[in-house]
Amino acid sequence: MMPGYAGAMLRVDLSRATVRKEPLPAPLVKQYIGGRGFVAKILYDEIEPGISPFDPANILIAATGPLTGHFLPASGKTHFGTKSPATGGYADSNMGGHFGPQLKYAGYDLLIITGRAQTPSYLLINDATVEIRPAAEYWGQGALTAEKNLKSLLGDDFQIITIGPAGENGVRFACISHDFGRQAGRTGVGAVLGSKNLKAIAVKGTGSLPVADLPAAYAKGKDAYQKVRAKPGFEGWTPEGTAGITNWTNEVGVFPTRNFQTSFSPHYQQINGRAVIERLKITDKGCYCCPTPCGKYGHARTDRGSAYVEGPEYETIALLGGNCCLQTIEEVAYANYLCDELGLDTISAGAVVSWAIECFEKGILSQDQIGRDIQFADLDTVAYLLDQIAQRKGIGDLLADGVKTAAEKIGRGSEQFAIHVKGLEWTGYESRNAPSMMLAYLTADVGAHHNRAWVLGHDVAGAWTSVHDLIAAGGDPETQPKAVVAENCVQYVIESQHTRPMFDVLGCCRLQLMELGFEAENYAELYSLITGDRKSWPQLLQVSERIWHLTRAFSAREIEDFGRRLDLPPPRFFKEPIPDGPNQGHHLSEADIHHLLTWYYKARGWDENGIPTRQTLKRVGLPDVAADFEARGFFVD
Ligand code: SF4
């Protein structure tokens, strides 16, 4: 028995139509704890190096953490991982809702899916009963529709994940959908499920989970729940959820607008958190055991039709309302609904659509290529392109591969404003005037994603003006006093890259810490009481650091010529000053960015090209990876 865990993993081979239950390996638990840690280790060890993300041999993992499914605040997270169709490197994506807890109650901490079913299928897990069932009648249905239909068939007790047409058609930013509005949105995990001919997974469990010290864990969990709700920020943050930040991002000039041409949208008060509450919201909606339900379930009426939808949350507002310039919250919500039903990540979808519109405006894409006129601030344009993409029809076939590949194919300068890192589209924070946040995006292990380190507040507060000053003075990272460097953004980014992903390891939501300041030490105590493995928060962060190096190593192994060249932003971000708004005239130079990367690699213990050194890999407990790198000739010395 392993307290905290269900104690088993389920291997599903869709090509052979076999399922096998195995005990959860104790060394895996000891070294990697759960969720993202399990994903990183299994991908590194089990994926055949160099395979295509759409090869049947690629692995799709659904992993829970030790806190998932216990009576604790917001302990409903599930972590999906695979080799990314978007980047070709390490991929994971986190999802709230109720799927993970149910998987553990059914007796499994982990699902490891390989192969490809001969015909469209879905996986049914009902405690010990596991079946691969035909899903032809659901294939082609929207993700929300398929979930509704499977619930009608199986009953509301089943928790279900689905993909939409985008996942079926191999759109490289297709998501996995759950609970009518929760998504594992990023890195194309839905496309990998589609490549396996797997439309859905339905799970129901009736078991219970062992706990090392049940009375103490129960008391601490209850206390934590009450303390979160008593935090001063609770009343301010929860009603609007993540959408509440829309005013701030505009007022400080970091709101993506017109494909990141600028960083301020004059219509932001039409699409902010207040607009969500006043014009859309029917009810709050939360994940499993959540004291701060940030989901806003609402109804949007537009000229194109009406829709019930969860959201829009901030990222969707930024990429569809700002980047595509949709003018009202109803239009943003309707586009959000289309993405959810088609199974598209709203972030990448908004980035791809806005890039296509800019290409059209600049004459790089023609009306003939696109099939019609397209423009910013037009819901019909957005709806048309989303459908083309999800079906891979016409221009949608090009756009379905994401902005990096699309720009490489059509060229003509469109690479300058294809806003991504490593092939993953940039999320909702324009960072030309924010060195820490820029560095966080460039070094995030899945590509341009804010969820590894959100450090923008410190840039805006001027906490790192020393970096600005240093860069402006032409500071040399080799000769600067260590204290200056140590106090600058690099260390802050690294700390954040260990802290935030730790929640993806434990299997619970980080927003109670990030938004309300519910202290991290509480999670260490909960982990210790649940598992019996007494660890402080700093000790947990050592595990997070190990995982960080492992995911970097995975991408270094899988992506040809991996390194610094892939840690750079698109040229727009270092060539074009922000044209208007609060940050008018600002941008970092290419040299500034190389300085930041050099400092970061040094602090991480990576070489000049950003590859972990053998000493670093050994120091963080990855001697097997060091040996693998040695054999592959990856070390330069
Ligand atoms: S804060 Fe939001 S994302 Fe986090 S668990 Fe609660 S409802 Fe889910």
Residues whose N, C-alpha, C, O or C-beta is under 5 A from the ligand:
A	BS01	SF4	A74 G96 K285 G286 C287 C290 T292 P293 C294 G295 C509 L511
